[in-house]
Amino acid sequence: MPAEPLRITDPKKWAKMELYVNHLNQEVKRLSILNNNEIRLKACSELAHIFYHGAVMEAHLQEDPRVIDILLSIVLNVREIPALRIQGLQTISTLCLQTEPIRLLLIARKAVLLLCRLFQDSNSMIRKWAVHCVFLLIIKHHRKYTSMLKGEILFDHLTSIAMEDWSQFRHNDAERFLALLKEMNPPKPLQTLSRRATQISAD
């Protein structure tokens, strides 16, 4: 569940948050100009800057998370141009790097499950940015997704993505994701496998 909304009592912090909220609302409006992708790209990029510099945005996002839903709808929409979807994922990744309450808010908006769908996207950068975002979200909460993370299909997708070019990223998050999966689902001991094989032969 999302954390309790943060209450801002400091007048200076409140005034600062209002400035960021007004800026955010302006960019969300620009993001809604469907016939101008150049403006939408700039708006999406500006949102990333707002999230990066505006730690005080936590309280607002907890009370009004609509911008998160808008960003998720953009990155999931295959009709959007790839550049906008990639920028949307980069903006989401900025949110993933913020405070724990914001990460929990993203999880509550089903960001993990929705972004996992992009592991099969035809665009390699979209695949990698989706992996990056999901890894950032689940690193501290992977027990919550134990059943989902056991699937062979997910393992196969990540294995394939891990072999792609990650030179534009600080880390190969597909490899780190796979390491996490192996930690969660360690291979059975050889003795156990041998015993099982013997049982099958006897049958």
C-alpha positions in Angstrom: 0.0 0.0 0.0 1.2 3.6 -0.7 2.6 5.4 2.3 0.5 7.9 4.1 0.5 11.3 2.3 3.3 13.6 3.5 2.0 16.6 5.3 4.0 19.8 4.6 3.8 22.3 7.4 6.8 24.5 6.5 5.4 27.6 4.6 8.6 27.8 2.5 8.4 24.2 1.5 4.7 24.6 0.7 5.4 27.6 -1.5 8.2 25.7 -3.3 5.9 22.8 -3.9 3.2 25.1 -5.3 5.8 26.4 -7.8 6.7 22.8 -8.9 3.0 21.8 -9.0 2.1 24.8 -11.3 5.1 23.9 -13.5 4.0 20.3 -13.6 0.4 21.2 -14.5 1.7 23.3 -17.4 3.8 20.5 -18.8 1.0 18.0 -18.4 -1.2 20.3 -20.6 1.6 20.5 -23.2 1.9 16.7 -23.1 -1.8 16.5 -24.1 -1.3 18.4 -27.4 -1.7 15.2 -29.4 -0.9 16.8 -32.8 2.6 18.1 -31.9 5.1 15.5 -30.8 7.9 18.0 -30.6 6.1 19.9 -27.8 5.1 16.6 -26.1 8.7 15.4 -26.1 9.9 18.7 -24.5 7.1 18.5 -22.0 8.0 14.9 -21.1 11.6 15.9 -20.7 10.7 18.8 -18.5 8.7 16.6 -16.3 11.8 14.5 -15.7 13.6 17.7 -14.6 10.7 18.6 -12.2 10.8 15.1 -10.6 14.6 15.2 -10.3 14.8 18.5 -8.7 11.5 18.7 -6.9 11.8 16.3 -3.9 8.9 18.3 -2.4 6.7 16.8 -5.1 6.2 13.7 -3.0 3.2 15.1 -1.2 1.5 16.2 -4.4 2.1 13.0 -6.2 0.6 11.0 -3.4 -2.5 13.1 -3.5 -2.8 13.4 -7.2 -0.9 10.6 -9.1 -2.6 11.2 -12.5 0.7 12.3 -14.2 2.0 8.8 -13.4 -1.0 7.2 -15.2 -0.5 9.6 -18.2 3.2 8.6 -18.5 2.4 4.9 -18.2 -0.3 5.2 -20.9 2.2 6.9 -23.3 4.9 4.3 -22.9 2.5 1.4 -23.3 0.8 2.9 -26.5 2.5 1.4 -29.6 0.9 4.1 -31.7 3.0 6.8 -30.0 6.4 7.6 -31.7 9.3 5.6 -30.2 11.1 8.8 -29.1 8.2 9.9 -27.0 7.8 6.4 -25.4 11.5 6.3 -24.6 11.4 9.8 -23.1 8.4 8.7 -21.1 10.3 5.7 -19.7 13.3 8.0 -18.9 10.9 10.3 -17.0 9.5 7.3 -15.1 13.0 6.1 -14.3 13.6 9.5 -12.7 10.6 8.8 -10.4 12.0 5.4 -9.6 15.1 7.0 -8.2 13.2 9.3 -5.9 12.0 8.6 -2.4 10.6 5.2 -1.2 7.0 6.6 -0.9 7.1 7.5 -4.6 8.4 4.0 -5.6 5.6 2.5 -3.5 3.2 4.8 -5.3 4.4 3.6 -8.7 4.0 0.0 -7.5 0.5 0.8 -6.4 -0.3 2.1 -9.8 0.7 -1.3 -11.2 3.8 0.1 -12.9 5.8 -3.1 -12.4 3.2 -5.4 -14.1 2.5 -2.8 -16.9 6.2 -2.1 -17.7 7.0 -5.9 -17.8 4.8 -6.0 -21.0 7.4 -3.8 -22.7 10.1 -6.5 -22.4 8.6 -7.9 -25.7 8.5 -4.5 -27.5 10.0 -4.3 -31.0 12.2 -1.3 -30.0 15.4 -2.3 -28.2 15.7 1.0 -26.3 12.2 0.7 -25.1 12.9 -2.9 -23.9 16.1 -1.8 -22.0 14.5 1.3 -20.4 11.5 -0.8 -19.3 13.9 -3.4 -17.7 15.8 -0.5 -16.0 12.6 0.9 -14.5 11.2 -2.4 -13.3 14.6 -3.4 -11.8 14.7 -0.1 -9.8 11.2 -0.7 -8.6 11.5 -4.3 -7.4 15.0 -4.4 -6.1 13.7 -3.8 -2.6 10.3 -5.3 -3.1 10.9 -8.5 -5.2 9.3 -10.7 -2.6 6.0 -9.1 -3.5 6.4 -10.5 -7.0 7.7 -14.0 -6.2 5.1 -15.8 -8.3 5.4 -13.4 -11.3 9.2 -13.6 -11.2 9.3 -17.4 -11.5 8.1 -17.5 -15.1 10.4 -19.0 -17.7 9.1 -16.5 -20.3 10.3 -13.6 -18.2 13.7 -15.3 -17.7 13.9 -15.9 -21.5 13.1 -12.3 -22.3 15.6 -11.0 -19.8 18.3 -13.3 -21.1 17.7 -12.0 -24.6 17.7 -8.4 -23.5 20.9 -8.9 -21.5 22.7 -9.8 -24.7 21.8 -6.4 -26.3 24.0 -3.3 -26.3 23.9 -1.6 -22.9 26.7 0.8 -23.5 24.4 3.8 -23.0 23.6 2.7 -19.5 25.6 2.6 -16.4 24.8 -1.0 -15.7 23.3 -3.9 -17.7 20.1 -4.1 -15.6 18.9 -7.2 -17.5 22.0 -9.1 -16.1 21.3 -7.7 -12.6 17.7 -8.7 -12.9 18.7 -12.2 -13.9 21.0 -12.4 -10.9 18.1 -11.4 -8.7 15.9 -14.1 -10.2 18.6 -16.8 -9.6 19.0 -15.6 -6.1 15.2 -16.0 -5.6 15.0 -19.3 -7.4 18.3 -21.1 -6.7 18.9 -24.4 -8.7 18.1 -27.5 -6.9 21.0 -29.4 -5.3 22.6 -32.0 -7.5 21.7 -34.7 -5.0 18.0 -33.8 -5.2 18.1 -33.8 -9.0 19.8 -37.2 -9.0 17.3 -38.6 -6.6 14.4 -37.3 -8.8 16.0 -38.8 -11.9 16.3 -42.2 -10.2 12.7 -42.1 -9.2 11.7 -41.3 -12.8 13.8 -44.2 -14.1 12.2 -46.6 -11.5 8.8 -45.5 -12.7 
